[in-house]
């Protein structure tokens, strides 16, 4: 009788502890999650974050199947060279084709959080998806739902400049 009572109490604790796996838990699929029609925003490092500007890197995208893309919560000159963000930013590998692209180990997104001079925490998210609706010679337009954990989750629409070589 006492054994059953102890097991009964310990099971909820085990279940509660087993669910927090950061950005690598793929058991909670986000394929059904609707990408918001509002501008990309949410939480990064537990603080409110809102998309302001974005651009690809011609150098880091050259010869790759994806565009290496930075999305910022601050304004930078479009394709003006290396940006040095003060606020957290997102690094996306955006496929060069329109459509819905689930995030995975091979196609992920990174929450890049500055901690000091040349010091960043980079949280690689493999949960979520990208919906790329248009790619022109100069811009990428789409939406994203990116989920690392409750303190690092964004959802909404963005447009990034494609920087020339």
The 8 nearest C-alpha neighbors of each residue, nearest first, counted from 0:
[[1, 2, 3, 4, 5, 6, 7, 8],
 [0, 2, 4, 3, 5, 6, 7, 8],
 [3, 1, 5, 4, 0, 6, 7, 8],
 [4, 2, 6, 0, 5, 1, 7, 8],
 [3, 5, 7, 1, 2, 6, 8, 0],
 [6, 4, 2, 8, 7, 3, 9, 1],
 [7, 5, 3, 9, 8, 4, 10, 2],
 [6, 8, 4, 5, 9, 10, 3, 11],
 [7, 9, 5, 6, 10, 4, 11, 12],
 [8, 10, 6, 12, 7, 11, 5, 13],
 [9, 11, 13, 12, 8, 7, 6, 14],
 [12, 10, 14, 13, 9, 15, 8, 7],
 [13, 11, 15, 9, 10, 14, 16, 8],
 [14, 12, 10, 16, 11, 15, 17, 9],
 [13, 15, 11, 17, 12, 16, 10, 18],
 [16, 14, 12, 13, 17, 18, 11, 19],
 [17, 15, 13, 14, 18, 12, 19, 11],
 [18, 16, 14, 15, 19, 13, 20, 12],
 [17, 19, 16, 15, 20, 14, 24, 13],
 [20, 18, 21, 17, 16, 24, 15, 148],
 [19, 21, 24, 18, 23, 22, 17, 148],
 [22, 20, 148, 23, 19, 147, 24, 124],
 [23, 21, 147, 124, 125, 24, 148, 20],
 [22, 24, 21, 125, 25, 20, 124, 126],
 [25, 23, 20, 26, 22, 21, 27, 126],
 [24, 26, 27, 28, 23, 126, 125, 22],
 [27, 25, 24, 28, 23, 29, 126, 18],
 [28, 26, 25, 29, 24, 126, 30, 127],
 [27, 29, 30, 26, 25, 126, 31, 127],
 [30, 28, 32, 127, 31, 27, 126, 128],
 [29, 31, 32, 28, 127, 128, 101, 33],
 [32, 30, 29, 33, 28, 34, 127, 128],
 [33, 31, 29, 30, 34, 144, 127, 28],
 [32, 34, 35, 31, 144, 30, 29, 154],
 [33, 35, 155, 144, 154, 143, 142, 32],
 [34, 36, 155, 37, 154, 33, 156, 142],
 [35, 37, 155, 156, 34, 38, 142, 39],
 [36, 38, 155, 35, 156, 39, 40, 154],
 [39, 37, 156, 155, 40, 157, 36, 50],
 [155, 40, 38, 156, 154, 50, 157, 49],
 [41, 39, 49, 153, 48, 154, 50, 155],
 [40, 42, 153, 48, 47, 152, 154, 49],
 [41, 43, 47, 46, 151, 48, 45, 152],
 [44, 42, 151, 45, 46, 48, 150, 47],
 [43, 45, 46, 150, 151, 42, 112, 87],
 [44, 46, 150, 43, 42, 151, 47, 149],
 [47, 45, 42, 43, 44, 48, 150, 41],
 [46, 48, 42, 41, 43, 49, 45, 40],
 [47, 49, 42, 41, 40, 43, 46, 72],
 [50, 48, 40, 72, 39, 51, 41, 47],
 [49, 51, 72, 39, 71, 40, 52, 70],
 [50, 52, 72, 73, 71, 74, 49, 53],
 [53, 51, 71, 74, 70, 50, 73, 75],
 [54, 52, 70, 159, 69, 71, 160, 158],
 [55, 53, 160, 159, 69, 68, 161, 162],
 [54, 56, 68, 161, 67, 162, 66, 57],
 [55, 57, 59, 58, 67, 60, 162, 68],
 [56, 58, 60, 164, 162, 59, 61, 163],
 [57, 59, 56, 61, 60, 164, 67, 55],
 [58, 60, 56, 57, 61, 67, 66, 63],
 [61, 59, 66, 57, 67, 63, 58, 56],
 [62, 60, 58, 63, 59, 57, 66, 164],
 [61, 63, 60, 64, 59, 65, 58, 66],
 [62, 64, 65, 60, 61, 66, 59, 67],
 [65, 63, 94, 95, 62, 66, 60, 93],
 [66, 64, 94, 93, 63, 92, 95, 67],
 [65, 67, 60, 93, 92, 68, 55, 94],
 [68, 66, 92, 60, 55, 56, 59, 91],
 [67, 69, 55, 91, 54, 90, 66, 92],
 [70, 68, 90, 53, 54, 89, 55, 91],
 [71, 69, 53, 89, 88, 52, 90, 68],
 [70, 72, 88, 73, 52, 50, 51, 53],
 [73, 71, 50, 51, 49, 88, 48, 86],
 [72, 74, 71, 51, 52, 75, 86, 50],
 [75, 73, 52, 51, 76, 72, 71, 53],
 [76, 74, 77, 73, 52, 82, 79, 53],
 [77, 75, 79, 78, 74, 80, 82, 52],
 [76, 78, 79, 75, 54, 160, 53, 162],
 [79, 77, 162, 80, 76, 54, 160, 55],
 [80, 78, 76, 77, 81, 75, 82, 162],
 [81, 79, 78, 82, 77, 76, 56, 162],
 [80, 82, 83, 79, 78, 56, 84, 75],
 [83, 81, 84, 80, 75, 79, 76, 78],
 [82, 84, 81, 85, 75, 86, 117, 80],
 [85, 83, 86, 82, 87, 88, 71, 73],
 [84, 86, 83, 87, 113, 73, 88, 112],
 [87, 85, 84, 88, 72, 113, 73, 112],
 [86, 88, 112, 111, 113, 85, 72, 43],
 [89, 87, 71, 111, 70, 110, 72, 86],
 [90, 88, 110, 70, 109, 69, 111, 91],
 [89, 91, 69, 109, 68, 108, 70, 110],
 [92, 90, 108, 68, 93, 67, 89, 69],
 [91, 93, 67, 65, 66, 68, 106, 94],
 [92, 94, 66, 65, 91, 95, 67, 68],
 [95, 93, 65, 96, 64, 66, 92, 97],
 [94, 96, 65, 64, 93, 66, 97, 134],
 [97, 95, 94, 98, 131, 134, 133, 93],
 [96, 98, 131, 132, 133, 95, 134, 99],
 [99, 97, 131, 130, 132, 100, 96, 129],
 [98, 100, 130, 129, 131, 101, 128, 97],
 [99, 101, 129, 128, 130, 98, 102, 94],
 [102, 100, 128, 127, 129, 103, 99, 30],
 [101, 103, 128, 125, 107, 106, 127, 126],
 [104, 102, 125, 106, 105, 107, 101, 126],
 [103, 105, 106, 125, 107, 102, 124, 23],
 [104, 106, 103, 107, 102, 125, 92, 108],
 [107, 105, 103, 102, 104, 92, 108, 125],
 [106, 108, 125, 102, 103, 124, 104, 105],
 [107, 109, 91, 124, 90, 123, 92, 125],
 [110, 108, 123, 90, 122, 89, 124, 111],
 [109, 111, 89, 122, 121, 88, 112, 123],
 [112, 110, 121, 88, 87, 120, 89, 109],
 [111, 113, 87, 120, 119, 110, 121, 114],
 [114, 112, 119, 115, 118, 87, 120, 111],
 [115, 113, 119, 118, 112, 120, 116, 117],
 [116, 114, 118, 113, 117, 119, 85, 112],
 [115, 117, 118, 114, 113, 119, 85, 83],
 [118, 116, 115, 119, 113, 114, 83, 120],
 [117, 119, 115, 114, 116, 113, 120, 112],
 [120, 118, 113, 112, 114, 121, 111, 117],
 [119, 121, 112, 111, 122, 113, 114, 118],
 [120, 122, 111, 110, 119, 109, 123, 112],
 [121, 123, 110, 109, 124, 120, 111, 147],
 [124, 122, 109, 108, 121, 110, 22, 125],
 [125, 123, 147, 22, 108, 126, 107, 109],
 [124, 126, 103, 102, 107, 104, 22, 23],
 [127, 125, 146, 102, 124, 145, 103, 25],
 [128, 126, 145, 144, 102, 29, 146, 101],
 [127, 129, 101, 102, 144, 100, 143, 145],
 [128, 130, 143, 100, 99, 142, 131, 101],
 [131, 129, 99, 142, 141, 98, 143, 132],
 [130, 132, 141, 97, 98, 133, 140, 129],
 [131, 133, 141, 97, 140, 130, 98, 134],
 [134, 132, 140, 139, 131, 97, 135, 141],
 [133, 135, 139, 138, 140, 136, 97, 132],
 [136, 134, 138, 137, 133, 139, 161, 140],
 [135, 137, 138, 134, 161, 139, 163, 160],
 [136, 138, 161, 135, 160, 162, 139, 134],
 [139, 137, 160, 161, 135, 159, 134, 136],
 [140, 138, 134, 159, 158, 133, 160, 135],
 [141, 139, 158, 133, 132, 157, 131, 134],
 [142, 140, 131, 132, 130, 157, 156, 158],
 [141, 143, 156, 130, 155, 157, 129, 34],
 [144, 142, 129, 154, 155, 128, 145, 34],
 [143, 145, 154, 127, 128, 34, 153, 129],
 [146, 144, 127, 153, 152, 143, 126, 154],
 [145, 147, 152, 126, 148, 127, 124, 151],
 [146, 148, 22, 124, 151, 21, 152, 126],
 [147, 149, 151, 150, 21, 146, 22, 152],
 [148, 150, 151, 152, 147, 146, 45, 42],
 [151, 149, 45, 148, 44, 42, 43, 152],
 [152, 150, 43, 42, 148, 147, 149, 44],
 [151, 153, 146, 42, 145, 41, 147, 149],
 [154, 152, 41, 40, 145, 144, 42, 39],
 [153, 155, 144, 39, 143, 40, 35, 34],
 [39, 156, 154, 35, 38, 37, 142, 143],
 [155, 157, 142, 38, 39, 141, 37, 36],
 [158, 156, 141, 142, 39, 140, 38, 159],
 [157, 159, 140, 139, 141, 138, 53, 160],
 [160, 158, 53, 54, 139, 138, 161, 140],
 [159, 161, 138, 54, 137, 162, 53, 55],
 [162, 160, 137, 138, 55, 54, 163, 159],
 [161, 163, 78, 55, 57, 160, 56, 54],
 [164, 162, 57, 161, 78, 137, 56, 55],
 [163, 57, 162, 58, 61, 56, 60, 161]]
